[in-house]
Amino acid sequence: MRKIVILFLTITSGLAAQTKSILWLGNSYTAVNNLPDLVYQLALSGGDTLQYDSNTPGGYTLQLHTQDANSLAKINQQSWDYVVLQAQSQEPSLDTPYVVANVLPYAHILDSLIELNDSCTQTVFYMTWGRKNGDASNCTAYPPVCTYQGMQDQLRNRYLQMAYDNNAMVAPCGEAWRDAIATSPAFDLYMSDQSHPSAYGSYLNACVFYASIYRRSPVGFPYYGGLPANDALFLQQIAAATVLDSMLTWNTEIYYDDPSFTASVVTGTTFSFAAATAGTVHEWNFGQGFQPGTANETYTFPTNGVYVVGHVTNNGCLTDTAWQTVICGPAGISGASSAGVEIGFDEGFNLLNIHTTTGASSQVKIYDAVGRVVLETQMQDESQVIACDQLSNGMYTVEVTTGENRAVKKFLIVR
């Protein structure tokens, strides 16, 4: 009779912590609820570090920032990773002649000053949102802003124009608001003035900035900004989807070389690796640490097994890393069995069923889609059930090794 042990999965992120610095130049849309500190606290809860400063006088325009000695001094006080520029809430949504004369030139001036201080600093344009019932004060003169949707359309287009004109990024807070409102209208992202963000709106903005700057999902982070946990999780999910599903649109990848790569079997345990980006600095990690290389490498692994390969690119300003799991030898992807080892997966309940017949202790490892180990345990009994309900949606690989026997199986978590 089999003795079944149910092991509940404990997830380890395996993601390296990042340290960033941000200067915020805006107005009350940034200052209300202290958005810079919300982003700081959110990053901290995800294991990252953030150093920031700000200048956010009420009602400030981009033009006023170009004339403000405090703003100019802060731009030049250090080499920033990011400088966030937030225009006055109505100006970018107004008619084209007004925007051409009063918004775009000052966006360019500020971006030029940022680049002059440090060419590696990334400018981020903070896309704001349409007012809850449109802009009544400018509706007669410019009908497109008479409704929330119309005003939001204008803001989206103008902030994208500022980003594209200046080779900069967009933090699409306004589009995340649109998605949140469409998905769950009960969430009131506005203060009573129907313009400034409520605690919900500011928390959503913080999640958007985290996803944009760290290029990671904030979903599951334990900092809720004083909101109920379920509400915070919903806003985390909206922000992650808005930013990470459309990174090319928001120019989020503009400063990065693509570190992704392909892996192909040459023969046996010899693989060829080809980087997506050719013209950059490359480093490869085949299990012995990162070493300098070229865009294309060939490597022979010592034995059959599961290996995690890393690739680093550097464009002179920023470094980016991709990881991939490489399986050498028979993988048993469908049935996943080898002499003495059987693996099954129950898709209905997200349960891994592992059975061995050798009586020896077995090692179990689960890898995520980029090769990080999310679980490693030792089986002491012949059968084990692993509950994978805490895993997020995606593709995983489980490897079971018993003495000389080994089985590998890929499985998909979909809810």
Order of alpha helices (4+ residues) and beta strands (2+ residues): beta-beta-alpha-alpha-beta-alpha-alpha-beta-alpha-alpha-beta-alpha-alpha-beta-alpha-alpha-alpha-beta-beta-beta-beta-beta-beta-beta-beta-beta-beta-beta-beta-beta-beta-beta
